[in-house]
Amino acid sequence: MRKALLVVVNTMALVLAASAAFAAGVAPEVAAATATATAIGMAIAAAGCGIGQGLGLKAACEGTARNPEAGGKITVTLILGLAFIESLAIYALVVNLILLFANPLIG
């Protein structure tokens, strides 16, 4: 019960805060801050995905070296894992493009 109440109160607070933020005037500094934030966010997402893909490839190479007969299964699992990791970078790119070009606070 307490958790549900907390969720409802937080949702109401966010809805009220969002309407006040959208009604406020926008300074040019907001556009520059948004552009900087999206650049930093994409850099962090790309770095994290690159590290994750590198670690996955390392583990797949070690697994294939230890058991060459399992190379086919390891390769399939590796490709699936790399696709999941890359999808995170694509999601970050989509969110950053939305912030840059469809942000209601800029414009």
Contacts in CASP RR format, 6 or more apart in sequence:
PFRMAT RR
TARGET T0000
AUTHOR 0000-0000-0000
METHOD contacts of the structure
MODEL  1
MRKALLVVVNTMALVLAASAAFAAGVAPEVAAATATATAIGMAIAAAGCG
IGQGLGLKAACEGTARNPEAGGKITVTLILGLAFIESLAIYALVVNLILL
FANPLIG
21 105 0 8 1.000
22 104 0 8 1.000
22 105 0 8 1.000
26 105 0 8 1.000
26 106 0 8 1.000
26 107 0 8 1.000
30 105 0 8 1.000
30 106 0 8 1.000
31 106 0 8 1.000
31 107 0 8 1.000
34 99 0 8 1.000
34 100 0 8 1.000
34 103 0 8 1.000
34 105 0 8 1.000
34 106 0 8 1.000
35 100 0 8 1.000
37 99 0 8 1.000
38 96 0 8 1.000
38 99 0 8 1.000
38 100 0 8 1.000
41 92 0 8 1.000
41 96 0 8 1.000
42 92 0 8 1.000
42 93 0 8 1.000
42 96 0 8 1.000
45 88 0 8 1.000
45 89 0 8 1.000
45 92 0 8 1.000
45 93 0 8 1.000
46 89 0 8 1.000
46 92 0 8 1.000
49 85 0 8 1.000
49 86 0 8 1.000
49 88 0 8 1.000
49 89 0 8 1.000
50 85 0 8 1.000
52 85 0 8 1.000
53 82 0 8 1.000
53 85 0 8 1.000
53 86 0 8 1.000
56 78 0 8 1.000
56 81 0 8 1.000
56 82 0 8 1.000
57 78 0 8 1.000
57 82 0 8 1.000
60 74 0 8 1.000
60 75 0 8 1.000
60 77 0 8 1.000
60 78 0 8 1.000
63 70 0 8 1.000
63 71 0 8 1.000
63 74 0 8 1.000
64 70 0 8 1.000
64 71 0 8 1.000
64 74 0 8 1.000
64 75 0 8 1.000
END
